[in-house]
Amino acid sequence: MTRLHDPFRRGQLAIAALFLSLGFQYATWAARIPAIKADLDLSAAEVGVLLMAAGVGAAVSFPAVAWLMRRMGSRRLALLSQLGLALLLLALAAAPNYPVALLVMCADGVLVGCLNVAMNAQGAALETRYERNTMARLHAVFSAGSLLAALLASGMTAATGSVAAHFGVAVVLLAALGVTARTGLLDEDATADRPDPADDGAAADAPADA
């Protein structure tokens, strides 16, 4: 059986695309904090609050994540969260002022919480279904996403000072990862009989730990 037709490998690739997306999206906006600070004329204290807004969003998301997991399932929640995180890069680049940027970063934290739980639930379900280990590799892919974002940020910063141009390229890459994820994620029944991942530490790979 080749990797292409192996359902375990296909699922592993799809879930890895989600882990890669999360690491990539997080490191993409983090790499441009100095430019965002300059564009919005922020003080050091305001930048600190901006970063805290993402953490607050992630923290308050967990009660909602449990409900969304039951309502939507991990597959749909993961795909919608991944798409939302891509679009929030564009929203951050276009933010006209500090209050709007705060709202964007808070929303980013909420979607990070959603994607974190959903993709880890998918990974755990894949291991259970095929009785094969994959979570360690998936978590490594998260770090690879951060590295990829750092390389892109370095190249884009050298080529242009435009945050919008940089984030536009990043969104194209995230869209490609979203398509890859969509083709191989487990269906809703794969996680229906599992405990609520919001309660069992599934979100171990939050960007704050990267």
Salt bridges, closest charged atoms under 4 A:
ASP6 OD2 - ARG132 NH1 3.54
ASP187 OD1 - ARG129 NH2 3.84
